[in-house]
Amino acid sequence: MSKPGTLRFATFLAPNVFLLYQFMAQYVGEKLGLSTEIRVGLSFDQFSHREVDVGLI
């Protein structure tokens, strides 16, 4: 469960550049004044189940 005010990212892209995606999520969070989480996406259903807010697809 995420804290309120947390922007949840999921990546469906190449795992070997996860650090880049993590940097991108942190940058967006800083600009919006929100904390961020990033994880490897498992299914696009995560969007409809409101488990993630932003997808890197």
N, C-alpha and C positions, 0 to 999 in steps of 0.2 A: 504494500500500500504506500503510495506516494504522499509526501507532505503537501498541504495546500500551497498553491503558488509554484508548483514544480511542473516544468514542461518535460514531457516524457517522449524521448526519441527512440526509434527502432531503425536499425539498418538492415537492409536486405541485400547489401552489396558485398564486395570482396572483403573477407575478414582480415586479410593481410594489411589493410590500411585502416584498421579500426581506430588507431590513434588520431588519424586525420578527422574521422567522423566525430570522435570525442572532442577534439578541438573545436570543430564547427558547432557542436551542440553547446559547449561552454561559451563560445563567442556570442551566439544568438541569445543565450540566457543572460549574459552580462548586458547586452544592449537592451533587453526587455526588462531587466531587473528581476529575473526569475531564476530559481535554481533549476538545474537540469539533471536528468538521468538519461543514460543511453544503454541500449541492450541490443543484442542480435535478435532481429525479428524472426518469428517462427511461422506466422501465418498472417495474411491480410485480414483475417477475422479479428485480430487484435484491435483494429480501428473501430469496427462496429461494436466490439465489447468494451470500448473506451479504456483499453489497457495502455494505449500509446496515443500521443497527440500529433507527432510529426514522424513521417517516414522518409528515409533515404532509400529511394527505389531506383 
